Amino acid sequence: MDFNKKAPVLITCGRGLVPFLKAEVEAAGFSVDSEHDTGLTLTGTLTDTMRLNLKLRTAFNVLYQLDHFDCTDTEHLYRLIGRFPWENVVPPDGYLSVVSQASTQAIDNTMFLNQKVKDAIVDRLRKVNGKRPDAGPDRDRTVINVYWNRDKVWVYANTSGEKLSDRSYRKLPYKAPLQESLAAAILLAAGYSGEQPLVNPMCGSGTLAIEAALIATGRAPGLLRSNFGIKHLVGFDSDMWDELRKQIRKEGGKDLKFPIIATDIDKQAIAAARKNAQTAGVD
C-alpha cells in the first residue's frame, strides 16, 4: 500500500464524545472535515494514522478508506469488493477479519455480509497469489470494516484493529469497569490537565485515576499497546513505526506535579487498581 496517499480517515468514538475527540485531533495538527454522532472524518495518509492511533485518548478506531461505491445487492457487492487490489492490502500469509454494519433493504444479516465480503477478498487473493490468507473473528491482525447504508458502501482498513479504548493495562478489571476512552473524556470534560490535584473516590479498578496520570504526564495511551491493525497491512514500515514511537515517547514523560489519590472501601478494588497502575507504568 502507498502509505503517503491521502484518503478520507474515519475516526469512531462513543456517542457524545465527538467534541473531545475533535479537540484531540485538532491538537495533533489535523483539520476535521465532518462530524457525526459517533465519530468524525478528516483527510490523511496511512502514515498519519500511525500518529493518531498512538496519541488519541477518546477514540475507538482509526479507519482508512479504501473504496466507496454504489451497490444494490449482495452479488453486486461481491463483484465490486472483488475488483479491489486486495493483494496490496492483505499479506498472503496473513489473517483477515471483516467487521460490517448495514442499514439497507438488500440485507438483514451482518454475519452473512461479513461472509460475503470475506469471500470476495479471499477469492481475489487466491486468484492473484495462488493461495488465500486465514480468516476469522479475531481482530488482532488485518481488519477490514464495511459500512452499507441504503445503496452506498464504504470500505476501510481498520488501522487500529482492536479498539483503542483497550489500552492493555487493565489486567484486573474488577466490577463494572469504566471504559478507558470514556474515563479520558470525563477527565477532559472536567477540565483536568494535571495542573491540579485529583481525588478519585470509589475508584474501583483505577481506570479514572490511571487515565488522569497518563494525561498529567503527557503519555500517549497507544504506547501501552504493542499491536495495531496497521502493522498487518502490506507495505508497513516497522522502522518508521519504531521511530515514531520514540518521538512520541519523548513528547510525553512529564513529571507528575500534583497528587492523584484513588480510594475505595473495597480492599480488592485497591489491589486491582494498584496492579493496573503498575502495568500502565504510573504506579
C-alpha positions in Angstrom: 0.0 0.0 0.0 1.0 3.6 -0.5 1.4 4.9 3.0 1.6 8.5 1.7 -1.7 8.5 -0.3 -4.3 10.8 1.1 -7.8 9.5 1.6 -10.8 10.0 4.0 -10.0 8.8 7.5 -12.9 8.0 9.7 -12.3 8.0 13.5 -15.0 6.5 15.6 -15.8 7.1 19.3 -18.6 6.6 21.8 -21.8 8.6 21.5 -21.4 12.1 23.0 -17.6 12.1 22.8 -17.1 13.8 19.5 -16.3 17.2 20.9 -13.5 15.8 22.9 -12.2 13.7 20.1 -12.3 16.7 17.8 -10.2 18.7 20.2 -7.7 15.9 20.4 -7.5 15.6 16.6 -7.0 19.3 16.1 -4.4 19.4 18.9 -2.5 16.7 17.0 -2.4 19.1 14.0 -5.3 17.7 11.8 -8.3 19.5 10.4 -11.7 17.9 10.7 -13.8 17.6 7.5 -17.1 16.4 9.0 -18.6 15.1 12.2 -21.5 12.7 13.1 -22.9 11.2 16.3 -20.2 8.6 16.9 -17.1 10.0 15.0 -15.5 12.4 12.6 -13.8 12.4 9.3 -10.5 14.0 8.2 -8.2 13.7 5.2 -4.9 11.9 5.8 -2.4 9.2 4.9 -1.8 5.8 6.4 1.4 7.4 7.9 -0.9 9.9 9.6 -3.0 7.1 11.1 0.1 5.9 12.9 0.3 9.1 15.0 -3.5 9.1 15.5 -3.5 5.6 16.8 -0.8 6.3 19.3 -2.0 9.6 20.6 -5.8 9.6 20.7 -7.4 9.0 24.2 -11.1 9.2 23.4 -11.2 7.2 20.0 -12.4 3.7 19.3 -10.9 3.0 15.8 -9.0 4.9 13.1 -10.3 3.7 9.7 -8.6 4.5 6.4 -10.9 4.5 3.4 -10.0 2.1 0.6 -13.1 2.2 -1.6 -16.6 3.8 -1.9 -19.2 2.7 -4.4 -22.9 2.4 -5.1 -24.4 -1.1 -4.5 -27.8 -2.7 -5.0 -27.5 -6.3 -3.8 -25.1 -8.9 -2.3 -23.9 -10.3 -5.7 -23.2 -6.8 -6.8 -21.3 -6.2 -3.6 -19.3 -9.4 -4.2 -18.2 -8.3 -7.6 -17.3 -4.7 -6.5 -15.3 -5.9 -3.5 -13.6 -8.5 -5.7 -12.3 -5.9 -8.1 -10.2 -4.1 -5.5 -6.5 -5.0 -5.4 -6.5 -6.7 -2.1 -3.1 -8.2 -2.8 -1.8 -4.6 -2.0 -3.5 -4.7 1.4 -3.6 -8.2 2.9 -0.4 -10.2 3.3 -0.6 -13.5 1.5 0.3 -15.4 4.7 -1.8 -13.1 7.0 -5.1 -13.4 8.9 -8.2 -11.4 7.8 -11.2 -10.3 9.9 -14.2 -8.5 8.4 -16.5 -6.2 10.5 -19.6 -4.8 8.9 -22.6 -2.6 9.6 -25.6 -2.5 7.3 -28.7 -0.3 7.0 -30.2 -1.4 3.7 -33.1 -3.5 2.4 -30.6 -5.6 0.4 -29.6 -7.5 3.6 -30.8 -8.1 7.1 -27.9 -10.2 8.5 -24.5 -8.7 9.0 -22.9 -12.2 9.6 -23.9 -13.0 6.0 -22.5 -9.6 4.9 -19.2 -10.4 6.7 -19.0 -13.7 4.9 -19.8 -12.2 1.5 -17.1 -9.6 1.9 -14.6 -12.1 3.2 -15.3 -14.5 0.3 -14.8 -11.7 -2.2 -11.5 -10.7 -0.7 -10.0 -14.2 -0.3 -11.2 -15.3 -3.7 -9.4 -12.4 -5.2 -6.2 -13.2 -3.2 -6.4 -16.9 -4.2 -6.6 -15.9 -7.9 -3.7 -13.4 -7.7 -1.4 -15.1 -5.2 -2.3 -18.7 -5.7 -3.3 -19.1 -2.0 -5.6 -17.4 0.5 -5.0 -16.0 3.9 -6.7 -17.4 7.0 -9.8 -15.6 8.1 -11.9 -15.4 11.3 -13.4 -13.2 14.0 -10.2 -12.2 15.8 -9.3 -8.6 15.2 -5.6 -8.8 16.1 -4.3 -8.6 12.5 -5.7 -7.3 9.2 -9.2 -5.9 9.9 -11.5 -4.6 7.2 -14.6 -2.6 8.0 -17.5 -2.3 5.7 -20.5 0.1 6.1 -23.5 -0.3 3.8 -26.1 2.4 4.0 -29.0 2.2 1.6 -27.3 1.9 -1.8 -23.8 3.3 -0.7 -20.9 1.2 0.5 -17.7 2.3 2.2 -14.7 0.0 2.7 -12.0 0.8 5.2 -8.7 -0.7 6.5 -9.0 -0.6 10.3 -5.6 0.7 11.3 -6.4 0.2 15.0 -7.5 -3.4 14.9 -8.9 -3.9 18.4 -10.5 -0.8 19.9 -8.1 1.9 21.1 -10.1 2.0 24.3 -8.4 -1.3 25.2 -5.1 0.1 26.5 -3.9 -3.3 27.6 -3.1 -2.2 31.2 -6.3 -3.4 32.9 -5.2 -6.8 33.8 -7.7 -6.9 36.7 -10.9 -5.2 35.6 -12.8 -5.9 38.8 -16.5 -5.0 39.0 -18.3 -2.8 36.3 -15.1 -1.3 34.9 -15.2 2.1 33.3 -14.1 2.1 29.6 -10.7 3.8 29.2 -11.8 6.2 26.4 -14.9 7.3 28.5 -12.7 7.8 31.5 -10.4 10.1 29.5 -13.4 12.0 28.1 -14.8 12.5 31.7 -11.5 14.0 32.8 -11.3 16.2 29.7 -14.9 17.3 30.2 -14.0 18.3 33.8 -11.1 20.4 32.6 -8.4 18.1 34.1 -5.0 18.8 32.7 -2.7 17.6 35.5 -2.2 21.2 36.8 -4.3 20.4 39.9 -4.7 17.6 42.4 -7.2 14.9 41.7 -9.2 12.7 44.1 -11.0 9.7 42.8 -13.2 8.1 45.4 -14.8 4.8 44.7 -12.0 4.2 42.3 -12.8 0.5 41.5 -10.0 -0.9 39.3 -8.5 2.5 39.0 -9.3 3.4 35.4 -10.1 7.1 36.0 -7.0 7.6 38.2 -4.8 5.9 35.7 -6.1 7.9 32.7 -5.6 11.0 34.8 -2.0 10.0 35.4 -1.5 9.4 31.6 -2.9 12.9 30.9 -0.9 14.6 33.6 2.4 13.1 32.5 1.6 13.6 28.8 2.0 9.9 28.0 0.3 8.8 24.7 -2.0 5.9 25.6 -1.2 4.0 22.4 2.4 3.5 23.7 0.9 0.9 26.1 -0.1 -1.3 23.3 2.2 -3.4 21.0 -0.3 -4.5 18.4 -2.3 -2.4 15.9 -4.1 -3.3 12.7 -1.8 -1.1 10.6 1.1 -3.4 11.4 -0.6 -6.1 9.4 -1.0 -4.2 6.1 1.2 -4.7 3.1 3.9 -2.0 3.0 4.0 -1.4 6.7 7.4 0.1 7.6 8.4 -1.1 11.1 11.5 1.2 11.2 9.2 4.3 10.6 6.8 3.0 13.3 9.6 2.5 15.9 11.0 5.9 15.2 7.5 7.5 15.6 7.0 5.7 18.9 10.4 7.1 20.1 9.4 10.6 19.0 6.0 10.4 20.8 7.6 9.0 23.9 9.9 12.0 24.1 7.0 14.3 23.7 5.5 13.0 26.9 7.1 11.6 30.1 6.5 14.8 32.2 6.7 14.6 35.9 3.5 14.5 37.9 3.2 17.9 39.6 0.2 17.3 41.8 -1.0 14.2 43.6 -3.7 11.8 42.2 -5.5 10.0 45.1 -7.6 6.9 44.4 -9.6 5.5 47.3 -12.1 2.6 47.7 -13.8 0.9 50.7 -13.1 -2.5 49.0 -9.5 -3.8 49.5 -9.8 -6.0 46.4 -10.6 -2.9 44.3 -7.5 -1.2 45.7 -5.4 -4.2 44.9 -6.7 -4.3 41.3 -6.1 -0.5 40.9 -2.6 -0.8 42.2 -1.8 -3.7 39.8 -3.3 -1.9 36.8 -1.4 1.2 37.6 1.8 -0.8 37.7 1.0 -2.3 34.3 0.3 1.2 32.9 3.6 2.4 34.4 2.0 5.1 36.5 2.1 3.4 40.0 
